[in-house]
């Protein structure tokens, strides 16, 4: 059921926080199911309204089409597409009628730390939808098939061994999903250096975007020239360094507007703006709408 809060004297739907809940008699931490099973079990209205799961979703679409929204952006999925949404991201499903595929739900702590790091499972900047092809697509599909088969074989092994097998099979799947194109042999040193530069910049932005939106500040703290950061970010993320920072700030603003009742002035202060006016101008430039209009549109959709 959608909870409501009072905003401006009127009850406004609040985006739901959804915790992982293992089916009865199943091991905690991971679940594999088909979209047909999801349709039969879940409330279609709740799936279609914005919610914020505290766990990962990996969805491989086999047949049909599906529109899925992640962090307020819609993605049209076709057969063979792979969706990966992370804990804390706002999402909702489109019409599931006619869509067929398999869905893996798992908590971040279910995987061992080495696999989690290698697969970059906490990379919220990664593309939500990927398009593996050829051998990469077959590898992802086979890894998911084996995981699904093992998940349904409860009772064939002692529970602890069954959990270990699930953990290893999930590790194979997330590693393939994180690198759907495979390793590119003979990478140029410049490309490797640009990737390392981008990752350092990305992590610095994640730590500091509420304090600074200036590329020069990050360049100085990391020991790079501003143009080096921009080139590395353009190569890795498709946008310049300044746009990358601004998009991260805008995403946080959207989350705060969608999930809470803080005023624009309070959010402006939290994100490092001098006042609500500057914040509103920034938000409108980035999104094409005002903070209040965005809040009402998102929560109106949740109703």
N, C-alpha and C positions, 0 to 999 in steps of 0.2 A: 504494500500500500504506500502511496506517495504521501510523505509527511508535508505539513505546510507551516510556513512562518509568516509573521506579520511584517509587511513592508508597506509603508505609507498608509497604514490602517486597513489594508486589504490582505487576506490570506493568499500567499504565493507558494506554489509547489516547490519543494526543496529536492535537489538532485540526490538520489539515494546512494548511500555507501553500501556496497555489497561485499560481505566477507565470504571466504571460501567455506563451503560446507560439503563434506564428502557424503555420498549416498550411504544409507544404512548398510552395514556389513562390508563396506569397501575401505581400503587403506586411505589414510589421510594424506593430503598433500598433492594428489594428482587424480584426474578423472579424464577418461576418453569416452566420447559419445558421438553419435551421428547427429546431423541436423534434424533427421526425422525423429530421433529420440528427444531432442531439445524441444521440437514443436509439440510433442505429445506431453512433455512434462512441465514446461515453463508457461507462464502467463504471457501471451503474445503482446498484450498491452504494456506490461512491464519491460519486456525486451525492447519494445519500440520507443520507450521513453528514456531520456538521458540518465545514465547511472554510472557509478564510479567503483568498479571492482577493485578489490585489494589483491588481485592475483593476475597471472598471465593468461592470455587467450592465444592459442595457435589454431588457425582455421585453414584447412585446405579445401577449396571448392572443387567438387568433381563435376557437377552438372548444374545448369541453370545460371541465373544472374542474381547478384545480391548487392544491395547498397548498404554499406556499413560506415557509420560516422565515428571518427576518433578525434578527440580534442577539437570538436566543433568543425571538422572538415569531412565532407562526404567522399567515400571511395567506392567506385563501381567495380565489383569483382566479377571476373569471368572464370570459366573452368580452367583449373591449373594455377590460379592465383593463390597466394599464401598471405594470410593476414596475421600480424603479430601485434597485439595491443598489450601494453604494460600496466602493472598495478598503478592506480592513481589517475590514469587517463580516463577522461569522460568519454563514454561511447554509447551508441545504441544501434540496434539492428533495424534494417529495413524489412520489407515483406519477405518472409522466409518461404512462402508458398512456392513450390517448384524448385527450390534450391536444395541441392544434395551435396554432402561433404562430411568431413569428420573434424571434430573440435577437441582440442586438448586444453584442459584447464589445470594450471599448476601454480603452487606457491613458490616464491623465489627460493625459500630455504630448503625445498625438496632436493635441489641439485647440490652437488658438492661444490665448494668454493672455486676450485680450479676450472671446472666446466663453466660455471657462471661467469667467471672472468673472461675465459676464451670466447664464449658466445656473446659476450657483452649484453647480458640479459637486462641490465639496468640502463641501457642506452635509449633514453626517451627521444633522442634525436634521430634514431633509425627510422627508415620509411615504414609506415604501418603495413603497406601492401607491397609484396615482392612478386616478381614474375619469373620464377626459375624455368629454365628451358633444357631440353635434351637430357643429358646424363644427370645434370643437377636436379631436374624435375623428377626423374625416376628415382634418384637417391632419396629425396624428401618423401615421395609417396611410399617407397618401400619401408623407410624408417617409421613412418606413421602407421603403416599396415601392421608391422611387427609389434609396435607399442600397443595398438588397439587389440590385437590378438592376445597378447600377454595380459592386458588389463582384464579381459574377459575370462581368463583362465584361473581365477581365484580358486584355490583348493588343490591345484595340481602340485604346488610346492609349499613348504613351510612359509609362514607369513613373512618372516624376516628375509628369506631368500627371494620370495616373490617381490618384495619391496626393492631389494637390491637390483633385480633384473629390470624392474620398471624404471629405476633411477638411471641405469646404464642405457636403456633404450631411449629414454627421454633425452639423455645427454647427446646421443647420436643425432636425434631429431633436431634439437636446438642448435647444435653445431652446424648441421647442414642448412638449417633455416637462416642462420646468421651469415653464412657464406654461400649463397645459392649459386654464385657463378664459379665457385671453385677457386683454387689458388692460381694466380697468373704467374707462370714461370718467367724468370728473367726480368723481374720488375726493375725499372730504372731506379738508381739511387735517389734521384730527385723526387720521384713519386713517393718513395718510402719516407723521405725527409718531410715532404709536405704533409703526409698523413700524421706523422708524429707531432708536427707543429700544430695541426688542426686539433688533435686530441688534447694537447696541452691547453690550447686556447678554449676549446669547448668546456673542459673541466674548470678552467678559471672563470669563465662566464657563469657557469652553474653556481659557483661559490660566491660570485661578486656582482651579479646583475642588479641586485637591489641597491648597491652602493655606487656603481658607475656604469654609464652607457657609452663611455668614450673608448674608442679603439686605442688611442694613445696610452691610456692608463694600463690596459692589458699588455700592450706591446712593451712598455717600460718594465712592468713587473716580471714578464716572461723572458726579457732579453732579446726581443725581435724588433725589427723595423715594422711599422704599421702596414706597409705594403706587403711585407712577407706574410703577415697574418691574413690579409685580404686575399692574396693569391692562394694560400693554403686552404682557406675557408671556401673560396669559390670553387676550387678543385674538388673538395670533399662534400660540400653541402649545396653547391650551386648558387650561393649568394655571397656577397661580400661580407667582411667582418662586421661592419656597422649594421647591416640589415640582419645579420645573424643575431646580434645582441638585441636589437629592437624586437625581433620576432619572439625571442625568449621572454622579454619583458611583457609583450602583448599577450602571450600565452598565459603567463602567471596572472595577469590582470583578468583575463577571461575566467580562469579558474576561481579567483577570489570573488569575482562578480557572480558567478554561477553558484558557488557553494556557500557563500556567506551573506550576511546582511550589513557588512561594513559600508560606510558611506564612501563616496568617491574621494572625499578629502582624506579619509583614513587610509584608503588603498593607495592614494597618491603618496602619502607619507611613508607607507610600508615599502613602496617600490622606489623610493628615493627621489620623487619629484618635489619641486619647491612648493607647489600648491595644486589644488584640484583643477584649476583652469589649464595649467600646463599639461597635467595628466590627461584631461579630456581631449585636448588638442592632439596629443600624441596618439591616444587610443583611436580617435576618429580618423587620423591619417593612416594608421595601420590597418584598421578594420572596416572603415567606411561607415561607421555608426557611432553613436555616443555610448558611454558606459551604461547609462540608465536604460537606453533603448535595447542594448545588448542583453542586459539582465532580464528585462521583461520578455524579450523574444525567446530567450532560452528557457525561462521558467514557464512561459506561456505554452511552449512546445511540450514541456514536461507534464502539463495538465491534460 
